């Protein structure tokens, strides 16, 4: 990291998690709160999988982790 990056990192590490989250969403907007970021939090173990996200087994063995809603089966 550059010196400036290290300075920002050090400051962020001193702040509460809520303050850091607020700073990120203030700067980037709510795009950080996307479904993709939610999936990342699930993948990293910070959020439990949403029961609605679990495959029902009727996806014809497509091999892709999707919800039935993604295929219009239960809209």
C-alpha positions, -999 to +999 in steps of 0.1 A: +000+000+000+011+035-006+016+059+024-017+076+018-035+042+015-019+031+048-030+063+064-067+057+054-065+021+064-051+029+098-079+055+104-106+030+093-092+005+117-096+030+146-133+036+138-164+015+147-177-009+121-209+012+119-189+043+112-169+026+085-201+012+069-216+047+069-185+062+053-185+036+025-222+040+017-219+078+020-191+077-006-203+048-029-240+051-023-262+020-017-247+001-047-225-016-021-256-031-006-263-051-038-273-087-040-238-095-052-223-081-020-249-099+001-238-132-017-202-123-009-211-119+028-228-153+027-198-169+009-175-155+035-197-168+063-208-134+077-245-140+067-265-172+068-279-184+035-314-171+029-339-200+029-354-185-002-321-189-020-319-227-016-326-248-046-358-268-044-343-296-066-366-288-095-340-270-115-333-299-139-298-304-126-286-273-144-255-272-122-259-235-114-269-224-079-301-204-086-334-200-069-365-213-086-377-176-088-347-170-111-363-194-136-398-182-132-410-214-116-425-198-085-432-162-094 
